[in-house]
Amino acid sequence: DLRRVLSSLLRKAGRLDDALEQLHLALAAYRLAGDRQRAAITRAAHARIILDQGNPGRALSELTEALAIQREVPFTQFTSQTLSDISLARMALGHYDDADAAIREAIELSRGTDQVSLRIAHLRQRASIAGKRGDYAFASAALAEAIDLARTSGNPRVLPSLLNNLANTQVRSGHWENALRSYEEAVSCARDGGDPGPLSVFLSNVGTVSMRLGDTARARRSMEEARSLLDDRSAKARIADLLHMEAQIDLLEGALVPAGRRLRESLAAARSAGDRRATGQVLTELAELRRVEGDLRGAEEAAAEAAQILLAIGEGSAGGPVSVRACVALAEGRMKDASRLADAALEVSARTAADSDDATAARLCVARAALALGDPARARAAVLPPLASLRRRSDAHFLAIVELLLSRAERLLGNRDAADALLAGGLRGMDDGRTPFLVRMDCAREGIEGLCEAGRRGEAEALLERAALEAEAAGALGLAGELEDALGRHEKASE
């Protein structure tokens, strides 16, 4: 028994080989003594370490053998834990249906015990499996059951993280308002708990969702409080993330100078912390800022470095910098390069989630390149898939620009009525108070193109004048140039 305890301590310390050695010795002693129950429990612990070492196939084999013995000599708590580990191994192998079956049995077994924490952990695991399969409604239901259990059992310590998990699931399914409420409750619980680390994370999540809902003032307050809770010396990676998020708020509001300052600070913190993911993501944002300012060469360099870093570590957000490179190519008139890069961005982004923000941004680039190359059918195919979901969520970031691009494609395909309705909807969305600065500028560019194609040149000129003034006031000279070019293309076509 002491060897099992020592093995557990060694495992927590990361000394996995030493932990395995202690379990080998304990297992031999139990077998010699004929203690099959403890032998099975030890065999399962051995398999858990094998799983930690990244060998789910071998771990699954050992866990299955341990489970067979545990079923003969019932000990519900350990049998339930072994089933949970079997579920993890199957999930690591991509066998989600089998993983769900195992954790479902573990949950049923744990209902017959007083191990509330174990049942909560199992429900969280089942939610994770459902999330991997894209069944966010089921994942939310499992987490809601775990939250109710935590509340009724007087287990408040686990409640903030469960609420955060629920909110993360709601974000993935596009239920932003529900996610905000869940994050807010997590913040409230974390304040009661008095631990600044989790509280900082939950506050930053509130900020991210507030930003997505167009409430940049609230987003900024949440981010600033989250950063104030951190120790500058020990949390460089987190500080880099929070500075990055604050810079995103600046960009959305059109405050380019403070955005640039925060991004440079964030990049320095990320590099100092050795955080490659954060470095790549901040470089992506820096590339976007440079593009907006009209520094296309600087934008290309930063985006190329970001893509190289993120692709090397297998980060799903690697599609973001590739999309920025596609936008640079569009601004430079390299339409075939833009089309190739946009396709690559969509392929990379869709590996993580076909409906992610990065994937939707890549679809916009695909559509813009296709329209520039005279292929409206391809443009339509690119932006039509997310439309229904964006409308259901009243999405402030993507709905208007998707409608404007789709309007242009429909008009070129001869569908005038559909094009007019989409154009009207997109222009209304552009002027929605929640629509961020950068999105308004993109909408203005496509709105100018769409109005010209509809023969409404006077309205296009008025939109150009209004949007160009806003872009120039913000120092977004690159965007101002894109707006001028949008009208200029139709002047040349009419001559």
VOZA-629204 format. One record per residue: residue in three letters; x, y, z of N, C-alpha, C in turn. Coordinates in steps of 0.001 Angstrom, whole numbers, plus 500000, padded with zeros to 6 digits. Layout:
N
ALAXYZXYZXYZ
...
This chain:
495
ASP500829498796500000500000500000500000500862501253500000
LEU501967501208500733502866502372500764503495502622499386
ARG503776501546498666504351501720497323503340502390496387
ARG502063502055496534501033502714495716500955504196496044
VAL501034504528497326501027505937497734502251506653497185
LEU503420506014497297504655506617496782504572506807495270
SER503981505833494581503822505944493132502952507140492767
SER501888507348493536500995508483493276501742509803493437
LEU502570509885494463503350511113494682504364511333493559
LEU505008510263493128505977510364492036505290510779490734
ARG504089510262490507503333510634489301503023512130489305
LYS502582512640490460502284514067490566503520514925490335
ALA504690514387490693505951515107490504506488514968489083
GLY505782514190488241506210514008486858507249512925486660
ARG507557512162487707508563511087487600507833509788487264
LEU507404509683486011506509508586485625507200507228485634
ASP508457507173485187509165505883485181509352505359486597
ASP509696506252487529509860505825488927508515505388489510
ALA507450506088489137506116505719489608505744504319489112
LEU506064504019487859505778502694487303506552501601488040
GLU507791501889488379508617500902489083507994500539490435
GLN507509501539491163506880501269492457505599500428492287
LEU504861500687491238503639499916490994503964498477490607
HIS505049498267489840505470496898489510505735496111490790
LEU506448496741491728506773496065492985505513495785493806
ALA504606496774493860503360496583494613502513495479493993
LEU502449495465492660501635494459491967502154493052492240
ALA503489492897492221504077491582492505503729491121493923
ALA503756492059494873503449491706496265501992491300496422
TYR501088492011495781499664491683495878499372490322495251
ARG500008490046494115499782488748493473500289487616494358
LEU501447487838494979502020486821495851501103486550497051
ALA500456487617497522499553487484498671498162487007498266
GLY497904486906496944496596486472496459495508487522496615
ASP495909488799496711494942489899496885494561490433495497
ARG493546489791494898493177490129493523492590491532493409
GLN491860491972494427491237493291494371492299494385494305
ARG493269494330495224494312495348495206495200495218493966
ALA495384493982493489496170493779492265495492494459491079
ALA494170494324491007493429494956489906493499496475489997
ILE493368496985491222493443498445491410494831498962491003
THR495858498204491375497239498599491046497478498512489547
ARG496906497493488917497056497351487461496415498549486747
ALA495274499009487245494616500169486649495456501432486835
ALA496071501579488028496937502738488273498140502705487337
HIS498676501515487102499796501337486169499379501788484775
ALA498184501397484365497693501766483037497484503269482910
ARG497064503918484005496870505377483956498174506091483641
ILE499267505597484193500572506211483915500971505949482463
ILE500690504759481970500951504456480555500173505439479672
LEU498944505729480080498127506700479337498768508089479393
ASP499280508457480570499979509736480723501177509823479779
GLN501810508693479528502993508662478673502656508671477185
GLY501353508718476872500935508850475480500800507545474732
ASN500480506459475437500297505160474778498899504627475107
PRO497854505219474498496481504825474867496138503396474509
GLY496747502843473451496450501469473060496873500476474125
ARG498107500611474607498601499711475655497825499946476951
ALA497563501220477265496815501533478481495435500888478448
LEU494768500948477295493429500372477168493453498870477418
SER494484498196476900494601496749477097494725496415478589
GLU495583497153479298495778496892480728494530497245481529
LEU493876498351481178492674498755481895491547497739481718
THR491445497173480516490406496176480246490621494935481104
GLU491888494521481237492202493370482099491868493685483560
ALA492235494903484011491958495297485396490455495338485655
LEU489696495830484676488238495934484840487604494564484981
ALA488101493597484213487538492245484292487680491682485705
ILE488831491934486333489046491433487708488178492213488687
GLN488076493525488496487290494362489406485807493990489358
ARG485336493540488214483932493124488123483694491839488929
GLU484725490988489008484597489747489785484628490034491284
VAL485455491037491665485596491390493081485118492825493230
PRO483802493053493287483245494405493155483793495394494191
PHE484149496549493692484557497670494530484192498913493713
THR482950499363493905482312500297492969483154501526492646
GLN483755502147493667484502503378493431485642503152492451
PHE486424502095492646487566501859491768487125501365490395
THR486043500577490343485531500136489046485070501337488222
SER484398502261488882483931503485488210485111504284487673
GLN486192504394488472487376505135488032488057504435486857
THR488103503108486904488716502362485796487929502552484509
LEU486610502539484603485779502798483422486041504207482870
SER486222505161483778486542506525483350487863506562482593
ASP488863505835483099490164505786482425490066505079481073
ILE489245504023481011489014503344479728488401504328478736
SER487475505136479210486854506156478358487905507133477824
LEU488818507569478708489879508494478276490769507854477210
ALA491117506585477418491972505894476443491263505768475097
ARG489987505415475130489227505294473876489091506653473190
MET488920507703473998488809509042473418490130509436472746
ALA491253509102473391492563509405472805492773508671471491
LEU492128507519471361492212506745470117491178507180469084
GLY490333508144469452489319508644468523488058507809468484
HIS487894506887469431486712506009469457485662506622470388
TYR484985507655469905484134508453470779482878507711471245
ASP482285506894470402481097506141470814481442505169471945
ASP482562504454471795482988503520472837483376504267474111
ALA484009505430473934484384506244475101483144506677475865
ASP482100507066475137480865507503475791480190506350476522
ALA480228505169475921479611504005476579480288503714477919
ALA481618503825477949482354503543479190482049504580480267
ILE482048505841479900481814506874480921480352506860481367
ARG479453506464480473478042506341480862477887505271481951
GLU478581504145481778478524503100482802479169503577484104
ALA480255504338483986480924504876485177479990505794485956
ILE479231506609485233478291507526485893477222506742486641
GLU476680505702485994475638504903486634476167504217487901
LEU477409503709487824477999503077489003478194504081490132
SER478636505283489775478931506287490809477661506808491474
ARG476509506642490819475242507079491444474936506274492703
GLY475462505080492760475198504241493916476178504440495059
THR476997505485494990477981505754496040477780507168496571
ASP478542507491497616478508508862498130479656509687497549
GLN480271509178496481481399509876495855480878510926494860
VAL480388512035495411479817513087494570480866513689493644
SER482060513921494159483130514513493347483460513627492152
LEU483439512300492387483719511360491302482640511456490233
ARG481376511527490639480277511617489666480365512936488877
ILE480705514003489550480867515294488855481975515194487814
ALA483085514558488183484198514394487238483765513570486031
HIS482986512529486272482508511686485165481583512486484239
LEU480699513279484811479794514095483980480578515106483154
ARG481608515677483750482458516613483005483142515897481838
GLN483584514665482100484243513892481051483267513541479930
ARG482033513200480292481047512886479249480759514119478395
ALA480731515285479044480538516534478293481693516766477325
SER482905516443477760484069516612476889483967515728475649
ILE483508514484475838483335513573474700482290514122473747
ALA481178514600474299480120515165473449480637516377472680
GLY481451517196473336482026518351472657482934517951471503
LYS483720516887471716484593516389470644483780515939469436
ARG482582515432469683481714514963468594480871516096468007
GLY480987517294468575480205518426468092478782518455468610
ASP478472517618469607477124517591470181477100518526471393
TYR477040519830471112477166520819472184475939520853473084
ALA474771520525472552473572520500473382473695519422474459
PHE474184518251474070474357517171475045475445517529476042
ALA476537518134475550477626518552476445477113519542477483
SER476293520492477038475729521486477961474829520829478996
ALA474050519832478567473144519140479494473937518381480559
ALA475033517718480149475856516977481114476496517930482120
LEU476981519063481632477590520044482535476549520666483462
ALA475341520898482946474276521447483792473945520479484925
GLU473940519174484615473691518180485675474811518212486712
ALA476051518337486246477186518408487178477103519664488049
ILE476678520774487456476545522033488204475462521905489274
ASP474328521326488911473252521119489886473730520229491033
LEU474499519201490691475012518285491704475978519002492647
ALA476839519859492067477788520612492890477061521560493845
ARG475977522154493353475217523091494193474505522364495334
THR473833521269494997473008520579496006473845519791497001
SER475064519439496628475909518632497516476823519488498374
GLY476723520811498242477588521686499024479042521546498622
ASN479283521556497296480641521394496761481005522644495952
PRO481178523783496628481335525046495899482674525215495184
ARG483696524483495619485031524712495040485086524372493556
VAL484304523358493152484343522924491753483384523726490878
LEU482487524493491502481436525178490749481964526195489733
PRO482937527067490076483406528040489072483955527397487806
SER484740526325487961485315525690486771484249525001485933
LEU483230524434486597482131523819485851481353524868485058
LEU481085526001485691480388527090484993481225527591483823
ASN482538527648484018483424528075482929483382527076481782
ASN483387525772482108483270524738481070481962524872480306
LEU480878525113481032479571525285480390479598526484479449
ALA480168527592479915480247528787479080481083528533477833
ASN482199527802477984483028527475476820482229526690475788
THR481414525754476265480571524955475370479536525840474688
GLN478953526762475428477964527681474856478601528597473811
VAL479838528995474033480555529792473022480705528987471737
ARG481114527714471871481337526892470682480052526671469889
SER478926526690470583477651526506469885477027527831469460
GLY477738528939469735477276530250469278476243530910470167
HIS476028530404471366475059531002472289475794531994473194
TRP476099533148472621476978534108473284476359534703474539
GLU475072535037474495474429535630475679474399534644476842
ASN474067533383476544474079532355477596475485532176478161
ALA476470532198477262477864532052477705478256533189478634
LEU477834534397478301478165535546479149477586535373480547
ARG476349534901480622475738534691481943476501533629482738
SER476913532558482065477652531497482762479015531995483231
TYR479709532752482377481006533314482785480840534277483956
GLU479772535083483919479527536030485016479307535290486335
GLU478581534178486281478357533411487510479661532785487994
ALA480494532342487043481810531801487417482645532869488114
VAL482595534101487606483316535213488237482815535440489659
SER481495535432489826480912535653491146481357534575492130
CYS481337533322491701481771532222492568483255532332492897
ALA484056532711491887485502532827492102485830533969493061
ARG485051535042493003485266536141493963485045535632495392
ASP484012534824495565483736534266496888484868533354497345
GLY485487532648496375486566531729496716487873532416497053
GLY488063533634496537489239534414496904490529534030496204
ASP490484533190495159491703532801494438491840533680493195
PRO492878534554493124492973535500492009493283534858490658
GLY493926533676490648494275533047489374493061532695488532
PRO492173531824489049490947531509488292490085532734488027
LEU490010533642489001489193534845488817489675535644487615
SER490996535744487450491552536470486304491148535814484988
VAL491192534471484957490801533740483739489331533981483412
PHE488467533879484423487029534034484181486700535465483756
LEU487380536448484352487162537844483944487564538062482487
SER488673537464482083489096537629480686488106536963479742
ASN487483535863480186486456535225479361485222536106479222
VAL484847536773480331483749537742480259484105538828479241
GLY485354539278479274485789540299478332485727539849476887
THR486144538613476642486139538090475275484725538022474712
VAL483792537512475511482412537388475038481776538775474896
SER482053539674475838481529541038475726482017541692474443
MET483278541466474104483843541995472868483101541425471663
ARG482810540118471725482124539457470611480691539960470450
LEU480096540397471587478735540928471553478709542427471268
GLY479874543018471066479946544427470688480016545389471858
ASP480100544882473091480178545750474273481648545933474633
THR482344546781473876483790546918474071484129547605475394
ALA483248548483475887483515549159477167483571548132478298
ARG482608547235478296482604546200479335483778545239479151
ALA484071544919477909485202544034477633486488544628478204
ARG486678545928478002487903546569478471487981546543480000
ARG486862546818480682486869546795482145487246545410482667
SER486687544384482050486963543017482501488422542647482277
MET488965543008481117490359542687480817491313543419481759
GLU491027544677482024491902545453482899491893544894484320
GLU490716544499484811490667543897486144491392542559486154
ALA491217541777485089491898540482485009493411540667485082
ARG493928541681484381495380541912484377495862542423485727
SER495014543197486409495425543764487699495616542690488766
LEU495035541508488550495133540436489538496399539602489394
LEU497171539853488330498323539008488043499617539603488583
ASP500537538711488907501881539094489326502743539224488072
ASP503270540427487824504041540674486598505211539712486437
ARG505762539243487538506976538418487443506661536959487125
SER505489536495487509505227535051487407504149534692486394
ALA503605535674485702502480535380484803502668536041483445
LYS503874535947482895504158536651481641503269536180480493
ALA503041534870480419502220534348479328500782534857479434
ARG500233534863480654498862535365480838498784536857480544
ILE499804537607480982499826539046480709499880539282479205
ALA500666538470478500500740538592477035499359538385476423
ASP498631537374476903497288537106476378496342538272476640
LEU496387538808477858495460539882478221495776541168477462
LEU497056541484477304497428542652476499496971542476475062
HIS497100541260474561496632540949473206495128541195473088
MET494370540725474079492916540919474044492554542405474136
GLU493277543148474966493009544581475064493328545275473740
ALA494368544807473063494690545359471745493590545052470733
GLN492991543868470840491878543530469952490706544494470166
ILE490463544848471427489400545820471714489739547157471059
ASP491003547587471187491433548837470550491178548803469048
LEU491531547671468428491344547543466979489864547616466610
LEU489034546940467394487607546954467109487033548363467216
GLU487616549174468113487135550538468301487803551529467354
GLY488797551053466587489499551949465680490591552753466348
ALA491020552355467540492107553044468261493419552346467911
LEU493987552697466759495116551940466222496419552192466974
VAL496629553407467442497889553716468131498012552924469436
PRO497022552995470330497133552156471540497141550668471227
ALA496458550255470156496485548841469770497909548415469441
GLY498615549243468698499992548926468337500894548845469558
ARG500700549786470494501521549779471706501282548508472523
ARG500021548153472702499714546948473484500225545691472793
LEU500105545643471471500578544458470747502085544298470885
ARG502821545398470835504281545292471003504631544823472417
GLU503916545344473425504132544889474802503781543406474941
SER502676543011474337502237541619474402503243540695473730
LEU503750541116472578504720540294471850505986540106472671
ALA506449541192473313507654541092474144507423540132475310
ALA506246540207475943505934539318477068505840537865476618
ALA505222537635475458505071536267474946506425535656474597
ARG507280536449473955508618535936473604509419535672474871
SER509319536563475856510053536396477108509616535137477841
ALA508312534843477766507782533647478435508049532376477637
GLY508538532521476407508762531348475563507481530699475094
ASP506402531474475049505082530955474664504902531122473152
ARG505101530047472412505053530121470954503637530366470452
ARG502660529748471115501272529962470700500905531437470798
ALA501184532029471963500856533446472157501649534320471192
THR502916533979470965503742534755470033503124534752468640
GLY502714533577468175502109533486466847500799534249466757
GLN499990534178467794498697534852467744498843536376467818
VAL499806536854468608500032538303468672500603538799467344
LEU501498538038466752502042538413465438500927538491464392
THR499949537605464501498798537649463582498073538983463706
GLU497822539390464942497112540657465169497959541842464712
LEU499266541745464940500173542811464499500167542911462974
ALA500120541769462307500040541762460843498761542440460366
GLU497640542147461036496372542780460677496440544299460878
LEU497047544729461984497191546169462233497998546832461128
ARG499099546204460752499945546792459697499200546849458369
ARG498407545827458080497612545861456849496631547022456877
VAL495966547200458002494985548273458156495648549640457977
GLU496870549752458496497604551025458402498197551259457017
GLY498194550224456168498732550376454814500149549877454649
ASP500742549283455696502096548727455623501988547272455176
LEU501795547065453886501526545709453388502747544804453507
ARG503940545369453294505144544546453424505311544076454875
GLY505131545004455826505235544624457235504170543618457623
ALA502969543780457066501882542843457347502227541450456850
GLU502770541373455640503134540074455062504215539393455905
GLU505209540160456342506303539573457127505792539028458464
ALA504978539824459159504468539382460458503531538179460305
ALA502681538201459286501744537094459076502479535814458698
ALA503521535944457864504282534756457466504981534124458672
GLU505548534968459562506199534442460761505174533778461679
ALA504018534423461826502964533863462675502506532506462150
ALA502287532418460845501827531157460259502863530061460454
GLN504122530403460279505194529412460447505207528863461876
ILE505084529755462856505097529335464263503881528470464586
LEU502695528939464219501462528248464607501292526917463879
LEU501699526868462618501622525603461890502597524582462467
ALA503771525064462914504794524156463452504326523476464732
ILE503511524178465527503047523586466785501652522984466655
GLY501127522953465421499817522341465194498670523117465780
GLU498814524432465913497778525271466512496655525525465511
GLY495402525315465957494252525476465072494074526881464556
SER494582527880465304494438529270464872495425529660463777
ALA496187528697463241497151528995462178496465529519460926
GLY495162529259460773494456529792459609494360531308459638
GLY494409531910460826494288533363460953495342534137460189
PRO496641533875460429497662534619459686497655534321458190
VAL497235533117457808497157532801456380496055533648455733
SER494950533867456465493894534763455962494406536187455811
VAL495230536649456761495801537997456650496671538089455398
ARG497444537051455124498270537044453904497384537104452659
ALA496245536422452708495313536479451574494781537898451386
CYS494476538591452504493989539972452418495063540904451866
VAL496311540663452233497422541466451695497512541267450184
ALA497405540002449756497466539721448322496313540404447583
LEU495118540421448183493985541115447571494276542606447443
ALA494848543207448492495148544639448468496197544972447416
GLU497082544024447138498138544238446153497717543822444741
GLY496487543322444591496004542917443275496490541561442820
ARG497048540758443721497523539408443371496387538411443642
MET495411538402442741494169537694443011494341536170443041
LYS495164535627442171495370534178442186496091533744443455
ASP497089534533443891497760534242445160496760534334446319
ALA495894535354446261494897535532447311493971534326447377
SER493545533831446219492652532673446178493328531439446768
ARG494590531232446399495339530067446920495509530165448437
LEU495870531343448920496083531520450358494771531386451133
ALA493684531927450572492382531829451237491943530368451353
ASP492154529599450300491821528173450345492624527467451433
ALA493920527815451509494776527198452529494325527581453929
ALA493941528846454110493464529307455425492209528555455841
LEU491299528359454905490056527657455220490331526201455561
GLU491230525581454832491554524172455084492157523999456486
VAL493069524897456863493706524815458184492687525096459284
SER491872526131459110490910526525460149489845525464460359
ALA489409524833459270488327523849459365488759522570460076
ARG490078522362460225490542521180460958490083521229462411
THR490041522458462959489615522620464350488097522635464446
ALA487467523500463658485995523584463643485581524308462379
ALA484691523671461632484282524244460344483543525559460512
ASP482982525804461727482223527025461951482947528008462868
SER484269527841463037485033528746463892485146530127463255
ASP485516531114464071485695532467463551486779532502462482
ASP487873531770462717488956531744461724488462531148460403
ALA487637530105460494487112529498459270486195530468458533
THR485353531196459288484459532164458655485254533293458014
ALA486303533774458702487159534826458129487825534337456844
ALA488242533066456835488846532509455628487822532436454494
ARG486571532109454824485512532060453808485314533438453160
LEU485430534494453968485305535846453405486400536098452377
CYS487620535663452697488733535845451754488521535029450482
VAL488030533789450641487745532953449470486732533658448568
ALA485666534212449174484624534879448393485150536132447709
ARG485938536929448430486480538149447822487373537820446630
ALA488231536816446787489113536426445683488304535883444504
ALA487283535090444798486459534520443733485730535623442957
LEU485202536620443671484525537737442982485508538509442123
ALA486712538717442646487719539441441868488127538672440624
LEU488068537350440686488440536507439547487238536173438660
GLY486085536776438961484902536574438115484212535249438305
ASP484247534706439517483618533410439784482584533565440906
PRO481413534156440614480421534394441672479848533115442275
ALA479789532042441493479263530786442036480152530275443174
ARG481451530401442971482380529968444025482284530889445239
ALA482117532176444987481955533120446092480706532770446903
ARG479638532485446197478382532121446887478568530859447721
ALA479224529862447159479440528602447878480304528802449120
ALA481173529813449081482064530052450224481334530649451415
VAL480445531619451168479853532359452299478432531921452667
LEU477804531083451847476439530660452165476357529739453386
PRO477297528779453576477150527817454686476960528439456074
PRO477700529496456451477509530008457819476346530985457978
LEU475644531326456898474660532409456953473546532133457962
ALA472951530943457911471814530649458800472234530743460263
SER473398530200460582473875530250461968474146531685462406
LEU474731532492461531475016533889461866473725534669462103
ARG472711534392461292471421535074461480470768534651462792
ARG470839533388463112470224532903464350470852533577465561
ARG472165533848465476472874534439466614472928535964466545
SER472361536561465461472482538018465245473934538447465403
ASP474811537765464706476248537932464884476712539320464453
ALA477343540054465381477757541435465112479047541498464308
HIS479792540394464259481084540431463582480997540036462118
PHE480221539016461812480299538441460475479030538548459638
LEU477875538728460271476627538637459513476555539673458397
ALA476831540937458697476680541992457694477621541775456511
ILE478879541449456775479843541296455682479514540058454840
VAL479033538995455479478621537803454725477443538145453813
GLU476466538901454336475309539278453514475740540149452328
LEU476687541041452544477123541926451449477880541160450375
LEU478740540245450776479456539433449783478491538510449039
LEU477552537931449768476578537047449134475682537836448185
SER475348539074448544474556539935447672475264540156446336
ARG476559540418446406477315540635445166477313539376444301
ALA477507538224444950477523536971444197476166536703443552
GLU475076536903444307473731536658443772473433537577442597
ARG473845538835442687473569539773441587474299539348440319
LEU475551538956440474476322538531439301475788537222438721
LEU475081536447439563474460535209439083473055535445438528
GLY472609536718438560471311537074437987470148537019438948
ASN470420536852440235469346536752441231469142538129441881
ARG468486539027441156468426540429441568467669540641442874
ASP466501540001443018465708540209444229466454539760445479
ALA467059538582445395467837538083446541469002539020446834
ALA469638539515445776470776540418445948470361541713446625
ASP469219542274446208468744543525446807468435543342448296
ALA467798542232448644467452541985450047468704541806450904
LEU469666541081450371470912540876451110471700542181451249
LEU471716542982450195472413544273450244471797545167451321
ALA470463545232451344469781546060452355470098545570453761
GLY470077544246453961470374543689455279471805543959455701
GLY472726543807454761474131544042455075474422545493455436
LEU473796546431454709474002547852455004473396548227456362
ARG472253547624456700471677547866458029472606547341459117
GLY473144546148458891474049545555459874475310546368460061
MET475784546971458981476994547795459068476789548951460041
ASP475587549500460075475303550654460934474757550258462303
ASP474715548954462582474321548489463915475353548997464921
GLY474910549517466035475824550078467022476817549077467583
ARG476524547766467454477437546742467974478550546408466995
THR478426546859465751479375546448464719480704547164464909
PRO481806546423465107483101547045465376483649547822464180
PHE484596548702464465485190549573463455485715548802462249
LEU486559547792462483487161547071461358486100546373460513
VAL485075545854461177483996545194460439483228546222459613
ARG482987547401460186482301548465459429483076548839458179
MET484394548895458289485211549265457134485144548184456044
ASP485186546917456467485043545829455483483671545881454825
CYS482654546149455641481292546256455102481181547433454136
ALA481818548533454481481762549703453602482376549385452243
ARG483502548684452239484149548319450969483221547466450115
GLU482657546415450718481769545549449940480450546245449624
GLY480015547143450510478800547913450242478978548828449052
ILE480128549476448948480424550347447796480386549522446513
GLU481053548364446542481051547486445359479615547067445011
GLY478865546640446033477513546159445788476585547241445278
LEU476691548457445832475854549574445369476180549941443925
CYS477458549942443596477844550240442205477301549175441257
GLU477407547919441645476914546835440794475397546869440653
ALA474721547483441653473263547631441576472846548897440841
GLY473832549661440342473543550901439624473198552069440535
ARG473582552000441799473253553055442777474539553806443137
ARG475100554442442114476413555058442274476403556198443303
GLY475363557001443312475316558118444254475402557642445699
GLU474704556551446017474755556001447376476143555440447681
ALA476773554876446651478123554338446841479104555459447172
GLU478972556600446457479865557733446702479655558303448105
ALA478395558377448534478103558886449877478687557959450946
LEU478575556643450728479130555677451674480647555791451713
LEU481272555957450538482725556123450491483164557347451286
GLU482486558464451095482874559687451784482798559510453308
ARG481717558904453762481525558722455202482558557748455781
ALA482746556621455117483649555599455646485104556024455543
ALA485466556697454446486853557132454275487256558134455346
LEU486345559020455716486628559982456786486893559251458101
GLU486096558232458395486274557475459628487597556718459614
ALA487928556127458460489175555369458353490391556280458501
GLU490360557431457826491492558354457890491661558929459293
ALA490551559218459976490619559743461341491260558740462289
ALA491070557454462011491648556414462855493085556085462470
GLY493581556652461344494915556311460871494949555026460076
ALA493786554541459659493692553288458891493829553605457408
LEU495024554030457011495227554480455633495090553336454636
GLY495446552121455069495288550980454178493832550730453859
LEU492974550828454871491544550627454646490960551752453800
ALA491414552993454046490931554116453243491266553902451774
GLY492464553370451518492848553078450145491989552004449519
GLU491639550966450294490776549902449777489394550446449414
LEU488893551389450222487589551992449934487624552775448633
GLU488685553560448434488844554329447193488946553393445992
ASP489702552302446168489877551345445075488556550676444701
ALA487709550436445701486419549784445434485581550615444478
LEU485539551929444693484793552802443778485540552962442467
GLY486875553041442548487673553240441336487530552123440334
ARG487379550895440811487223549767439887485988549940439014
HIS484925550497439573483684550659438814483734551891437916
GLU484544552884438284484744554026437395485443553583436113
LYS486473552716436283487186552200435112486273551330434257
ALA485431550535434923484545549634434180483518550403433366
SER483125551597433848482089552356433159482642553219432032
GLU483968553387432003484559554257430967484610553575429601
